[in-house]
């Protein structure tokens, strides 16, 4: 594990979940628990993204729905590849799930905001 990567990822990971919304995650003491908490944070962010996507789709005509559908598929591919790239130096390490899920969470929250802003 490279220390600069962990230090660089720390703000991303801390921003991934609001205080108090993570149960025992705020005081997680072991890597396995931190990894599980990061995965749960991502699951919540993904569920919110899906709600925003459905709301955005509901307000569009058929042509615009097709365009958004294609854009969303491309964005998901970008997000997944970007997080793999950002985390390549952690492959095989115990911190990998924590950093990878933190990246997925951050990018997913950004995309959710984009979809929500497009509805205004």
N, C-alpha and C positions, 0 to 999 in steps of 0.2 A: 504494500500500500504506500502510495506517495503522499506525504503530509500536505503539500500544497494543494492537492486535489481535494482532500478532506476539508481543509480550511476554506477553500474557495466555495465548496458546496454547502458549508454550514449555514450561511444565511438563507440559502434556498430551502434547506431542510427545515429550518426553524419557522419559515414563513408558510410552510405547507399546510399547517393546521392551526386554527384559532385556539387560543388558550382555553382550557376547560372542556373542549369538545373531544378530547382524545382519551378520556378516562384515565387509566393508569399510564398512559404514554408520556405524559409530561415529566414523569420521574423514572422512566425506563432506565434500568441499570445494566442490561446485557444486550449484546448485539442482536440476538434472536428477537427479543421483544421490540427493539428499535426497528428491525426489519419488518416485523408484523404491523407495527404502528404506521410505518411509511406506506405499506401496502393498503392498509385501511384508509389512510388519507387519500391515496390515489383513487380507491374505489368510490369514495364520497365525491371527489372532484369529477370523476367520470360520470357518475349518476347525474350530477348537476349539469354537466355538458350535454348529456342526452336530453334532459328536460329543455334546455335552451335551444338545442337543435330542433326538437319537435315543435316548439313554439315558433321558431323562425320559419320552419317549413309550412306551418299552418297558415301563415299570412302571405304566402307566395302563389303566383300563378304556376301552371304546369312547367313552362319553360324555365322559370326562375328556380323552381324546385329541382329540376334536373341539374342546373348549374351549381346550386348549393350542394346537392348530393355528391357531385363529382369533386367539388372543391373540398368537401369534408373528407372524402376518401383519400384524396391527395394529402390533406393536412395530417390525417392520422398516420399515413406512411412517413411523412416528414417528421412528425413528433417522435415516432418510434425509432427511426433511424438516427435522429439528432441525439436522443438520449443514449442510444447504443454508442454513438461516437463520443459523446461527452464522458462516458463511463468506461471506455475501453481499457484504461490503465488499471481499473479495479477488477477486471475479469478474473474470476476464480477466487476473489477475496471475500471475506465474510461481510464486508461493507457494501458489496455490490448491490444487493437488493435495496438497501437504504438510499444510496445515492441515485440509483436508477429510478426507483419509485418517486423520489423527491423531484427529479427532473420531469417525469411524466406528470406529476401533480402540478408543478409550476406552469408548464406549457399548456396543460389542459385548462387550468384556471384562466390563463390569458386568452385562450380560444373561446371559452365560455363568455368572457367579457366582450369579445369581438362580436359574437353572435347576438348577445343581448343589446349591444349598441346599434347593431344593424336593424333592430326592430323598432327603434325610436323614430 
